[in-house]
Amino acid sequence: HPEFRGHGFGLKCLNSCIECMNKRGIDLSVLWTLVPTFRFYNRGGFQAVKDQGSLFTLTRNQAGWFQDRGETIESPGEVHEYLPAIQRLRHAEPVGLLRNDDRTTVLHSLPLMMTYIGLRDNEPVAYLAYSQSANKPGVTEAAGDELALETIIHRLLLTLETEAAVPIFCPLIDTNLSRMLDRVCHSEREPYMEGTMFCVNDVQNFFQAISPWLQRRAAG
């Protein structure tokens, strides 16, 4: 309401959120917002960053573009059984912060989050996290075998209502998911134009978290 603007209430709420994340050991905050709101978030320590990837928006009608390679696809309510495999597959990708088991479990247990596991000969070879939340819907994370990811996308699209669409975000760095999408539906790739900002809540812990990834990248 206009009468409550300019009194610092919004900034107090933002700072309270950052304080809560600090207490929970969340070292980096990433925010997707509208460009006109950047000035407000700057006051809370957020910085705008360049577009960080590409976006594929797919519908049920495009399910036939993706081959079903025959893997068994499971969507367990709890990911504990597959947690070691999810961690192994994710850490093999050339992108992303390392997460401990607790943080990974929290991510895959969020409301309206579904995790698909691709099995080949009963062994997990790929996984995909699909969110149906209003603030960030779509495929939020995927890793593993490229062909198994194609099967998961095929099955996921078949579950959609006719008018529904699945946004799939791919980072700038080459991954198995982005390679598969480029191979199958390169024409659907669009720049990810949404305003992105970030705030490093704890600089020391943040660099400790990314140092193993930086070492792997430096080693080739």
Buried (B, 14 or more C-beta within 10 A) or exposed (E): EEEEEEEEEBEEEBBEEBEEBBEEEBBBBEBEBEEEBBEEBEEBBBEBEEEBBBBBEBBBEBBEBBEBBEBEBBBEEEBEEBBEBBBEBBBEBEBBEBBEEEBBBEBBEEEEBBBBBBBBEEEBBBBBBBBEEEEEBBBBBBBBBBBBBBBBBBBBBEEBEEEEBBBBBBBEEEBBBBEBBBEBBEEBBEEBEBBBBBBBBBEEBBEEBBEEBEEEEEEE
